[in-house]
Amino acid sequence: MKELLSVLLAFTMSMLSAQSVQSPSGKISVDFKLAGDGQPTYSVNYKSKAVVLESALGIKLKDKPALDVKFEIVGSKTATFNESWKPVLGEQSNIVNHYNELTVSLVQKETHVKMNIIFRAFDEGVAFRYDFPKQADLNYFIISDEVTQFNLTENNKVFWIPGDFDSNEYEYNETKLSEIDNSKINMNNGIGVKSIPGKYMVQTPLMMKSPTGLYVNIFEAAVVNYPVMHLNVDVNNYKLTAQLVPNAIGDKAYLQTPCVSPWRTIMISNDARDIVGSKMILNLNEPSKIDDTSWIKPMKYVGIWWEMHVGKSTWDYAGSQNATNFADAPKASGKHGATTENTKRYIDFAAKNGFDGVLVEGWNVGWEDWNGNWKEEVFDFTTPYPDFDIAALSAYAKLKNVKMIMHHETSGSVANYERHLDRAFENMVKYDYPAVKTGYVGKIIPRGEFHDGQTMVNHFNFVARRAADYKLMINSHESSHPTGYGRTYPNYVAAEAARGTEFNAWSIGNPPMHETILPFTRLLGGPMDYTPGIFEIKMSYYDKNKTEQVHTTLAKQLALYVTMYSPIQMAADLLENYEKYPDAFQFIKDVAVDWDDSTYLQAEPGDYLTIARKAKGKESWFLGAITDENARKSEIKLDFLTKGKKYKAIIYEDAKDADWKNNPIAYKIKTMLVTSKSKINLNLAPGGGTAISFEPIN
């Protein structure tokens, strides 16, 4: 009898210490249990196959006992959630949010501290977070480390960039997990501020493919009042451990109960299209906190920007372009880009060609001495240069029905920007600028903080919230990676937060595979202002001594307007270059930037991507297909088109002899009548692409 009771007790304790939850389809399961010494652990299976082996969970605290062992389960509950919601701007007009949830309530026996771990299982992956309820035994606390592990099963192929606390503007490396090594990276890559603390540290989102063909992506969602998570890689055992970005004195996060951590996410599928099309990161964020969103609108814009990158003009009034040439009273050089006359030229072009806005960089005083010296006071964000008549240009743009986009470069002096923020936003409202592009080039002030630390995450989110008070839209550059916060504050319409087009003008640039990876990584967290549309591919066009170039064909530049989603899209090249190629420019004029639906037709990270999208509120469709350095041929079914309708397909494709390096501008345009029963053959040149517009025929 005693033996029977002992067996029953052991079985009961085992049941109490193990819990599980499955995705709605049953394909994905998460198992939680307390391992030896009360260590919380989890594992993940996909179609009954192990994807994440038993991995540790927990939090280490500063000056308090770690919350990683000696727990007991005091309760658990499950729930099912299924909703559909409408994003203000997006890749589709309706998003389904369907998951099963498991909440495990834990108490640490010695400290009596309570901690919940919440798991959500979606059909495209799993997410979990730490939840700290209000309690007598834990109020204010400081996180010193996160124990979270991802113990993988195989030596996956992985697309990675180094775990730099200050920059995500690296080109991607494609290696095995076992081959990750930051010491082998070419650091002559154009990145100004680098902070890589470890040889085997990488950033998220981390996109992988197993030897057996399973796609796995590790990321995070809803990073609020918390630092960004990077990953330390055990290259021998394929074990990844969370690495939180520290602040200036080495602490990771300052919290007070009740509070939660960000979600840690693992997307899994045997079809890469499920990863690139997932809205799981958005779904893990809170719904919009802005009641009236009528002022949040998509924008297609041109701007005074690329001409500075190619050396035609300068940001600063004095024309030095070295950013460290202090002058009390700089004199006009004639090279300044942001002049009243030049801005009017861009406004006229925008009005003539149906663009919504004009961005102007270098309009405000301070550009002579702004970068590299950790300077506290640089810009005031309100004082224009003498040759930029902000009032007259505001009136002129209004007359032409064109909106102006403000530029606020902070030079990393975040303290200075926050001091001026309300005056800067009031200035925008005064002159009718509905959107601002913010910049954070350089080392951060407060000194010692990193771009990816808790302080800066809070700043980026605060700017979006404060901008909402003024009904202004935010497009941030050099920010931490977005993690879906744009759902909560949809005026945070876009960010850069990755290696963008500009690097092609003055560095080794972005390799042909770069744009085939970003939709599987950076864009999972939110839209990217990649600034496509460069027609003059080679920089020798501007200076015969230059060897830099954009690593795509012209046709691929058009396709990027479909594959690189953003509701605020720039036609980034010089106006005269569009006037030289008006037939190709027509696609940029026609393509939508806000969508009712998106269909992911072909996808393989690092190789190729084909997406079709339906314009918001219209029957028009647009398709973008891109490839890496390899030429590709494929056949596309057009069954995404509305049945029973006829369309005129205008196809912008690489010419037969096109090549990203040797003949990048070679393209051809053809038209054909199609229906949902039709097929189209795609012929992509090396580094090339195809863009198609489908116009309904009445």
C-alpha positions in Angstrom: 0.0 0.0 0.0 2.8 2.4 0.9 4.5 1.6 -2.4 1.3 2.4 -4.3 0.9 5.7 -2.5 4.5 6.5 -3.3 3.9 5.8 -7.0 0.7 7.9 -7.1 2.5 10.8 -5.3 5.4 10.7 -7.8 2.9 10.6 -10.7 0.9 13.5 -9.3 4.1 15.6 -8.7 5.2 14.8 -12.3 1.9 16.0 -13.6 2.1 19.2 -11.6 5.6 19.9 -12.8 4.8 19.3 -16.6 2.4 21.2 -18.7 1.9 21.6 -22.5 0.0 23.5 -25.1 -0.6 22.9 -28.8 -1.2 25.3 -31.7 -4.7 25.5 -33.1 -3.8 23.1 -35.9 -1.9 20.8 -33.6 1.3 21.0 -35.7 3.3 22.8 -33.0 3.5 21.9 -29.3 5.3 23.5 -26.3 6.1 21.4 -23.3 7.0 23.0 -19.9 8.4 21.3 -16.9 10.5 21.9 -13.8 13.8 20.1 -14.2 16.2 19.2 -11.4 16.3 21.7 -8.5 13.1 23.3 -9.7 14.6 24.8 -12.9 11.9 26.0 -15.4 12.4 24.5 -18.8 10.6 24.3 -22.1 10.8 22.4 -25.4 9.2 22.8 -28.8 8.1 20.2 -31.3 6.9 20.6 -34.9 4.8 17.7 -36.3 6.1 15.6 -33.4 9.7 16.4 -34.3 12.0 18.1 -31.8 12.9 21.7 -32.8 14.0 23.1 -29.5 15.3 20.6 -27.0 14.8 21.1 -23.2 16.0 24.6 -22.6 16.4 26.7 -19.5 14.2 29.6 -18.5 14.7 32.2 -15.8 15.9 35.7 -14.8 18.9 36.8 -12.8 18.5 39.8 -10.5 21.0 42.3 -9.2 21.5 42.1 -5.4 18.7 39.5 -5.1 18.5 35.7 -5.5 18.2 34.6 -9.1 14.8 33.5 -10.4 16.1 30.4 -12.2 15.8 27.4 -9.8 14.0 26.1 -6.7 10.5 26.8 -8.2 7.3 24.9 -7.7 4.2 25.0 -9.8 1.2 26.5 -7.8 -1.2 26.6 -10.7 -1.8 26.7 -14.4 -4.5 27.7 -16.8 -5.2 27.5 -20.5 -7.1 29.7 -22.9 -7.9 29.9 -26.6 -8.0 33.3 -28.4 -9.3 33.9 -31.9 -9.9 37.4 -33.4 -9.4 39.3 -36.5 -8.3 43.0 -36.5 -7.7 45.7 -39.0 -4.4 47.5 -39.1 -4.4 51.2 -39.9 -1.8 50.6 -42.6 -0.5 47.2 -43.6 0.2 44.4 -46.0 -3.4 43.2 -45.6 -6.6 44.8 -44.4 -7.5 42.0 -42.0 -5.2 40.1 -39.7 -6.2 36.9 -37.9 -4.8 36.4 -34.4 -5.4 32.8 -33.3 -3.5 31.0 -30.6 -3.8 28.7 -27.6 -2.3 29.9 -24.4 -0.8 28.3 -21.3 0.0 30.2 -18.1 2.2 28.5 -15.6 2.2 30.1 -12.1 5.5 29.5 -10.2 6.7 30.3 -6.7 10.3 30.2 -5.6 10.2 28.2 -2.4 13.0 30.1 -0.5 12.1 33.7 -1.5 8.3 33.3 -2.0 8.7 35.3 -5.2 5.9 34.7 -7.7 6.7 34.5 -11.4 4.4 33.4 -14.2 5.5 32.1 -17.6 3.0 32.6 -20.4 3.2 30.5 -23.6 1.3 31.1 -26.8 1.1 28.6 -29.5 0.3 29.8 -33.0 0.2 27.8 -36.2 3.3 29.6 -37.4 5.3 29.4 -34.1 5.4 29.9 -30.4 6.0 32.7 -28.0 6.7 33.0 -24.3 7.3 35.8 -21.8 7.9 36.3 -18.1 5.2 37.9 -16.0 5.8 39.3 -12.6 2.6 40.0 -10.7 2.3 42.6 -7.9 3.5 41.0 -4.7 5.0 41.8 -1.3 8.2 39.9 -1.9 9.2 41.6 -5.2 8.5 45.3 -6.0 11.4 47.2 -7.6 14.1 45.0 -9.1 17.0 45.1 -11.5 17.6 42.4 -14.1 21.3 41.5 -14.5 20.8 38.7 -17.0 18.2 36.5 -18.7 18.7 32.8 -18.5 16.5 32.0 -21.6 17.9 29.4 -23.9 17.1 28.0 -27.3 18.7 24.6 -27.4 18.6 23.6 -31.1 18.8 20.1 -32.5 20.9 20.6 -35.7 23.7 22.5 -37.2 21.3 24.8 -39.1 22.2 27.1 -42.0 21.8 30.6 -40.5 21.6 34.1 -41.8 23.2 36.3 -39.2 24.7 39.7 -38.3 26.9 40.3 -35.3 25.4 41.1 -31.9 26.4 44.8 -32.1 24.8 46.8 -29.3 24.9 50.0 -31.4 24.3 49.0 -35.0 22.2 46.6 -37.0 23.5 48.0 -40.4 25.6 44.9 -41.3 25.3 42.8 -44.4 24.2 39.3 -43.6 26.4 36.3 -43.3 25.2 32.9 -44.5 26.9 30.1 -42.7 26.3 27.0 -40.5 25.6 27.7 -36.8 29.0 26.1 -36.0 30.7 28.7 -38.3 29.4 31.8 -36.6 32.5 34.0 -35.8 32.5 37.7 -35.6 36.2 37.9 -35.8 36.0 36.9 -39.5 33.8 39.8 -40.5 35.1 42.6 -42.7 34.7 45.6 -40.5 35.6 48.0 -43.3 31.9 48.2 -44.0 30.9 51.8 -43.6 29.4 51.5 -40.1 30.6 54.4 -38.0 29.9 53.1 -34.4 30.5 49.5 -33.6 30.0 47.8 -30.2 30.4 44.0 -30.5 31.2 42.5 -27.1 31.5 38.8 -28.1 33.0 36.6 -30.8 29.9 34.4 -31.0 27.1 36.9 -30.4 24.5 37.5 -33.0 21.3 39.6 -33.4 17.7 38.7 -33.7 15.7 38.1 -35.8 17.8 35.0 -36.5 16.7 33.1 -39.6 17.7 29.5 -40.0 17.1 26.4 -42.1 17.7 23.0 -40.8 19.5 20.3 -42.9 16.1 18.5 -43.1 14.5 21.6 -44.6 12.7 23.1 -41.6 12.7 26.9 -41.4 13.2 28.3 -37.9 13.3 32.0 -36.8 14.1 33.3 -33.4 13.0 36.8 -32.5 11.2 38.9 -30.0 8.0 40.9 -29.8 6.6 43.9 -27.8 9.9 45.1 -26.5 8.7 47.8 -24.2 10.6 49.2 -21.2 13.3 46.5 -21.8 16.5 46.1 -23.7 16.9 44.4 -27.0 17.7 40.7 -26.9 20.8 39.4 -28.8 22.0 35.8 -28.6 25.2 34.1 -27.5 25.9 31.0 -29.6 27.5 27.8 -28.4 28.8 26.9 -31.8 29.6 23.4 -30.7 26.3 22.4 -29.2 23.9 24.7 -31.1 22.7 26.3 -27.9 21.6 29.9 -28.0 21.3 32.0 -24.8 19.7 35.4 -24.5 22.0 38.3 -24.1 20.3 41.5 -23.0 22.0 44.8 -24.0 23.3 46.6 -20.9 23.1 50.2 -19.8 26.0 52.5 -19.1 26.7 50.8 -15.7 26.1 47.3 -16.8 22.6 46.7 -15.6 20.0 45.3 -18.1 16.6 46.5 -17.0 15.0 48.4 -14.2 11.5 47.2 -13.5 8.6 47.3 -11.0 5.9 44.8 -10.5 3.4 44.2 -12.0 5.4 44.0 -15.3 6.2 41.6 -18.1 9.2 40.9 -20.3 9.0 41.0 -24.1 7.8 37.9 -25.9 10.5 35.5 -27.0 9.4 34.0 -30.3 10.2 30.9 -32.4 8.6 30.7 -35.8 8.6 27.2 -37.4 7.5 25.9 -40.8 8.5 23.6 -43.6 7.5 26.3 -46.0 9.5 29.6 -46.0 6.4 31.5 -47.2 4.8 30.9 -43.8 7.7 32.8 -42.1 7.9 35.7 -44.4 4.2 36.2 -44.4 3.7 35.7 -40.6 2.0 38.4 -38.6 2.8 36.7 -35.3 5.0 39.5 -34.1 2.3 42.1 -34.7 -0.3 39.9 -33.0 1.8 39.7 -29.8 1.6 43.5 -29.4 -1.2 45.4 -27.8 -3.9 46.9 -30.0 -3.8 50.5 -31.1 -3.9 53.1 -28.3 -4.8 55.8 -30.8 -8.6 56.2 -31.1 -8.7 58.5 -34.1 -6.3 57.3 -36.7 -7.7 59.2 -39.7 -4.6 61.3 -39.8 -2.2 58.3 -40.3 -1.8 58.0 -44.0 0.5 56.2 -46.4 3.0 58.3 -48.3 5.1 57.9 -51.4 7.8 60.6 -51.4 10.9 62.0 -53.1 13.5 64.1 -51.4 16.8 65.9 -51.0 18.8 63.0 -49.8 20.5 60.8 -52.4 22.2 63.8 -54.0 24.2 64.2 -50.7 25.2 60.5 -50.7 26.5 60.6 -54.2 28.4 63.9 -53.6 26.3 66.3 -55.8 25.4 68.4 -52.8 26.0 68.7 -49.1 23.9 68.6 -45.9 25.8 71.6 -44.4 25.5 75.2 -45.6 29.2 75.7 -45.8 29.7 72.7 -48.2 32.4 71.0 -46.2 30.6 67.6 -45.8 33.1 66.4 -43.2 30.6 67.0 -40.2 33.4 68.1 -37.9 34.2 71.6 -39.2 32.9 74.0 -36.6 32.0 77.5 -37.7 30.2 80.2 -35.8 29.0 81.8 -39.0 29.3 79.4 -42.0 29.3 81.0 -45.4 27.3 79.7 -48.3 29.3 77.5 -50.7 26.8 76.9 -53.4 26.8 73.1 -52.7 24.1 73.1 -50.1 21.3 70.8 -51.1 18.4 72.0 -48.9 17.8 75.4 -50.6 14.5 77.0 -51.2 15.0 76.8 -54.9 16.0 73.1 -54.9 13.1 72.2 -52.6 10.6 73.9 -54.9 12.0 71.8 -57.7 11.3 68.6 -55.7 7.8 69.9 -54.8 7.0 70.6 -58.4 8.2 67.1 -59.4 6.1 65.5 -56.7 3.0 67.4 -57.7 3.5 66.6 -61.4 4.0 62.8 -60.8 1.4 62.2 -58.1 3.8 61.8 -55.1 2.4 62.6 -51.6 5.5 64.2 -50.0 9.0 65.7 -50.1 11.7 64.9 -47.6 14.4 67.5 -47.0 17.6 66.7 -45.1 20.1 69.4 -44.2 17.5 72.2 -43.8 18.5 73.1 -40.2 21.6 74.7 -38.8 24.3 72.5 -37.2 25.5 70.2 -40.0 29.0 71.7 -40.1 29.9 70.0 -36.8 27.6 67.3 -35.7 29.2 63.8 -35.8 31.9 61.9 -34.2 32.8 64.0 -31.1 30.0 62.9 -28.7 28.8 66.5 -28.8 25.9 67.4 -26.4 24.4 70.5 -28.1 24.1 70.2 -31.9 20.7 70.8 -33.5 17.7 72.7 -32.1 15.3 71.2 -34.8 13.7 74.6 -35.4 16.2 77.0 -36.9 16.6 76.7 -40.7 19.7 77.7 -42.7 19.4 81.2 -44.3 18.8 79.7 -47.8 15.8 77.5 -46.6 12.7 79.6 -46.3 10.6 77.2 -44.3 7.4 79.4 -44.2 7.5 80.1 -48.0 8.1 76.4 -48.8 5.3 75.3 -46.5 2.9 77.6 -48.4 4.3 76.5 -51.7 3.8 72.8 -50.9 0.3 73.4 -49.7 -0.5 75.2 -53.0 0.8 72.2 -54.9 -1.1 69.7 -52.6 2.2 68.2 -51.5 3.1 67.3 -47.9 6.6 68.1 -46.5 8.5 65.5 -44.4 10.7 66.9 -41.7 14.1 65.5 -40.8 15.5 65.4 -37.3 19.0 64.1 -37.1 19.9 63.9 -33.4 23.6 63.0 -33.9 23.0 60.5 -31.1 22.4 63.2 -28.6 19.2 61.9 -27.4 19.2 64.0 -24.2 19.3 67.1 -26.5 16.5 65.8 -28.7 14.2 65.1 -25.8 14.9 68.6 -24.4 13.8 70.1 -27.7 11.1 67.5 -28.7 8.0 69.5 -28.0 9.3 72.6 -29.7 10.4 70.5 -32.7 6.9 68.9 -33.0 5.2 72.3 -32.5 7.3 73.6 -35.4 6.2 70.7 -37.6 2.5 71.4 -36.8 3.0 75.1 -37.5 4.4 74.5 -40.9 2.2 71.5 -41.7 4.7 68.7 -41.8 2.7 65.4 -41.0 5.7 63.1 -40.8 9.3 63.2 -39.5 12.3 61.1 -40.3 14.5 60.8 -37.2 18.1 59.9 -37.1 20.5 58.6 -34.5 23.9 58.5 -36.1 26.8 58.3 -33.6 27.5 57.4 -30.0 24.5 57.9 -27.7 24.1 60.7 -25.1 23.4 60.0 -22.2 27.0 58.8 -22.6 27.7 55.1 -22.2 24.2 54.1 -23.4 23.8 51.8 -26.4 21.3 52.1 -29.2 19.7 48.8 -28.1 19.6 49.4 -24.4 16.5 49.9 -22.2 17.0 53.7 -22.2 17.0 53.9 -25.9 14.2 51.5 -26.4 12.1 53.7 -24.1 13.2 56.8 -26.1 12.2 55.4 -29.5 8.8 54.3 -28.1 8.3 57.6 -26.3 9.0 59.7 -29.4 6.2 57.7 -31.2 3.8 58.2 -28.3 4.6 61.9 -28.0 4.3 62.4 -31.8 0.8 60.9 -31.5 -0.2 63.8 -29.2 0.7 66.1 -32.1 -0.8 63.8 -34.8 2.6 63.2 -36.4 4.0 60.1 -38.0 7.5 58.7 -37.2 10.0 57.1 -39.5 13.1 56.3 -37.4 16.6 55.6 -38.7 19.5 54.1 -36.7 17.0 52.9 -34.2 16.7 49.5 -32.4 14.9 46.9 -34.4 11.1 47.2 -34.4 9.2 44.4 -32.7 5.6 45.2 -33.6 5.1 48.3 -31.5 3.6 49.9 -34.7 0.4 48.0 -33.9 0.1 49.8 -30.6 1.1 53.2 -32.0 0.4 53.0 -35.7 1.8 56.5 -36.3 5.2 54.7 -35.9 4.8 54.0 -39.6 8.4 52.8 -40.5 12.0 52.5 -39.4 15.3 51.7 -41.0 17.1 49.6 -38.3 19.0 47.6 -40.9 21.5 48.1 -43.7 19.7 50.3 -46.2 20.3 51.6 -49.8 22.6 54.4 -48.7 25.5 52.0 -48.1 25.7 51.3 -51.8 26.8 54.9 -52.5 30.0 55.1 -50.4 30.9 51.6 -49.0 31.2 48.0 -50.0 27.4 48.2 -50.3 24.7 45.5 -50.0 25.3 42.2 -51.8 22.7 40.9 -54.2 21.2 38.5 -51.6 20.7 41.2 -49.0 17.1 42.1 -50.1 16.1 38.4 -50.2 17.0 38.1 -46.5 15.5 41.2 -44.9 11.9 40.2 -45.3 12.7 37.1 -43.3 14.5 39.1 -40.6 14.2 42.8 -40.1 10.8 43.2 -41.7 9.1 40.7 -39.4 9.0 43.4 -36.7 7.6 46.2 -38.9 7.9 48.2 -42.1 11.4 49.2 -43.3 12.3 52.5 -45.0 14.8 50.9 -47.3 14.7 53.8 -49.9 14.6 51.8 -53.1 14.3 53.2 -56.7 17.9 53.9 -57.7 18.1 54.0 -61.5 21.7 55.1 -62.0 23.3 52.0 -60.5 27.0 52.8 -60.7 28.5 55.7 -58.7 31.0 56.2 -61.5 28.2 58.0 -63.2 28.9 60.9 -60.8 32.6 60.4 -60.4 34.7 58.4 -62.9 37.0 57.4 -60.0 34.3 55.8 -58.0 33.9 52.0 -58.0 30.9 51.8 -55.7 27.5 50.7 -57.0 24.1 49.4 -56.1 24.2 45.6 -56.3 21.0 45.1 -58.3 19.5 45.6 -61.7 17.2 48.5 -62.3 14.3 46.0 -62.7 15.0 44.7 -59.2 14.9 48.2 -57.8 11.3 48.4 -59.1 10.4 45.0 -57.6 11.6 46.1 -54.2 8.6 48.4 -53.9 6.5 45.2 -53.5 8.9 42.9 -51.6 10.2 45.5 -49.1 7.0 46.6 -47.4 6.6 50.1 -46.1 3.6 52.5 -46.0 6.0 55.3 -46.5 8.1 54.6 -49.6 10.8 56.8 -51.2 11.7 57.2 -54.8 15.2 57.7 -53.7 17.1 58.6 -56.9 17.7 62.1 -58.3 14.8 63.6 -60.2 16.8 63.9 -63.4 17.5 60.1 -63.4 13.8 59.4 -63.4 13.2 61.8 -66.2 15.8 59.9 -68.2 13.9 56.6 -67.8 10.2 57.7 -67.8 8.9 54.3 -68.9 10.5 52.5 -65.9 9.6 55.3 -63.6 5.9 54.7 -64.4 5.9 51.6 -62.2 7.0 53.7 -59.2 4.3 56.2 -59.9 1.7 53.5 -60.2 2.6 51.1 -57.3 0.6 51.3 -54.1 2.1 51.5 -50.6 -0.9 50.3 -48.6 -2.5 47.0 -49.2 -5.7 44.9 -48.9 -4.1 41.6 -49.4 -0.6 40.0 -49.9 0.1 36.6 -51.4 3.6 35.0 -50.9 4.2 33.0 -54.0 7.8 31.9 -53.8 10.3 32.3 -51.0 13.7 31.0 -50.0 15.8 33.2 -47.7 19.1 34.3 -49.3 17.9 33.2 -52.7 14.6 34.6 -54.0 11.3 36.0 -53.1 8.1 36.7 -55.1 5.1 38.5 -53.6 1.8 39.8 -55.1 -0.2 42.5 -53.3 -3.6 44.0 -53.9 -3.8 47.8 -53.6 -6.0 49.1 -50.7 -9.5 49.7 -51.8 -8.8 49.0 -55.5 -8.8 46.1 -57.9 -5.2 46.7 -59.0 -2.5 44.2 -58.1 1.3 44.5 -58.1 3.9 41.7 -58.1 7.6 41.9 -57.2 10.1 39.1 -57.8 13.8 39.3 -56.8 16.8 37.0 -56.8 20.3 36.9 -55.3 23.5 36.8 -57.5 22.0 33.9 -59.5 19.8 34.2 -62.5 16.4 32.4 -62.1 13.5 31.3 -64.2 10.1 30.3 -62.9 6.5 30.1 -63.8 3.9 32.0 -61.7 0.2 31.2 -61.6 -2.0 34.3 -61.4 -4.8 32.6 -59.4 -4.5 35.4 -56.8 -6.3 37.7 -59.3 -10.1 38.1 -58.9 -11.9 35.4 -60.8 -13.8 36.5 -63.8 -11.9 39.8 -64.3 -9.5 40.7 -67.0 -6.3 42.6 -66.3 -3.6 44.4 -68.4 -0.3 43.1 -67.0 2.6 45.6 -67.5 5.8 43.6 -67.0 9.0 45.4 -66.1 11.8 42.8 -66.4 15.5 42.4 -66.9 16.7 42.4 -70.5 18.3 39.2 -71.7 21.8 40.6 -71.2 21.1 42.3 -67.9 23.4 41.7 -65.0 23.7 43.5 -61.7 27.4 44.1 -62.1 28.1 44.3 -65.8 24.8 45.6 -67.3 22.4 46.7 -64.5 20.3 49.2 -66.4 19.2 46.8 -69.2 15.5 46.3 -68.9 12.4 45.8 -71.1 8.7 46.4 -70.7 5.9 44.4 -72.2 2.2 44.1 -71.8 -0.3 41.3 -72.0 -3.9 40.5 -71.1 -4.3 38.0 -68.2 -6.9 36.5 -65.9 -6.7 34.4 -62.8 -6.3 31.3 -65.0 -3.1 32.7 -66.7 0.5 32.0 -66.0 3.6 34.3 -66.4 7.2 33.2 -66.9 9.7 35.1 -64.9 13.3 35.5 -66.1 15.4 37.1 -63.5 19.0 38.2 -64.3 21.8 37.8 -61.8 21.0 40.3 -59.0 17.8 41.0 -60.9 14.0 41.2 -60.5 10.7 41.6 -62.2 7.9 44.1 -61.3 4.4 43.7 -62.7 1.3 45.9 -62.4 -2.1 44.3 -63.0 -4.6 46.9 -64.1 -8.3 45.8 -64.3 -10.0 46.3 -67.6 -13.5 47.7 -67.3 
